[in-house]
Amino acid sequence: MDFEFTPEQEALRQELRQWLAANLPPDLRTGPSGSITAPNWAISERRREFQKKLYQARWLGSWWPCEYGGFNAT
């Protein structure tokens, strides 16, 4: 088995990492053991706003067809 990323997959990984570094607020980041439950309503609302940014940048539903807002990722 080959567990290496293809050049295309690695390029996509790097593109997403760069986008997250530029757009994900530090206080919304969690470590590997971070909880997915928001500690309060304000954080919950900030996460929802960030999810909207993910959608607008086409990172959510990326496997969807282009005509539905995705980019046909596999």
C-alpha positions in Angstrom: 0.0 0.0 0.0 1.1 3.5 -0.8 0.2 5.9 2.0 1.9 8.9 0.4 -0.2 11.8 -0.8 -0.3 12.5 -4.6 1.1 15.9 -5.6 -2.5 17.1 -6.1 -3.6 15.9 -2.7 -0.6 17.6 -1.1 -1.3 20.8 -2.9 -4.9 20.8 -1.7 -3.7 20.0 1.9 -1.3 23.0 1.8 -3.9 25.3 0.3 -6.4 24.4 3.1 -3.7 24.8 5.8 -2.8 28.2 4.5 -6.4 29.3 4.4 -7.0 28.1 7.9 -3.8 29.9 9.2 -5.1 33.1 7.6 -8.8 32.8 8.6 -9.2 30.7 11.7 -9.2 32.9 14.8 -6.7 31.6 17.4 -9.3 31.4 20.2 -11.5 29.0 18.1 -8.6 26.6 17.6 -8.4 23.5 19.7 -5.7 20.9 20.3 -6.1 17.2 19.6 -8.0 16.8 22.9 -10.2 19.9 22.4 -13.9 19.7 23.0 -16.3 20.1 20.2 -18.8 21.5 22.6 -18.8 25.3 22.8 -18.2 26.5 26.4 -20.7 29.4 26.0 -23.2 31.0 23.6 -20.7 33.6 22.3 -18.2 30.9 21.2 -21.0 28.9 19.6 -22.0 32.0 17.5 -18.4 32.7 16.5 -18.1 29.1 15.4 -21.2 29.5 13.3 -19.7 32.6 11.7 -16.5 30.7 10.9 -18.5 27.9 9.4 -20.1 30.5 7.1 -16.6 31.6 6.1 -15.7 28.0 5.3 -18.8 27.7 3.1 -18.1 31.0 1.3 -14.6 29.9 0.6 -16.0 26.6 -0.7 -14.2 24.4 1.9 -17.5 22.9 3.1 -19.1 20.4 0.7 -16.0 20.5 -1.4 -17.0 17.1 -2.9 -20.2 18.6 -4.2 -20.5 19.4 -7.9 -19.4 22.9 -8.9 -23.0 23.9 -9.7 -24.0 23.3 -6.1 -21.1 25.2 -4.5 -18.4 22.5 -4.3 -15.4 21.9 -6.5 -15.8 18.1 -7.3 -13.1 17.0 -4.8 -12.7 13.3 -4.3 
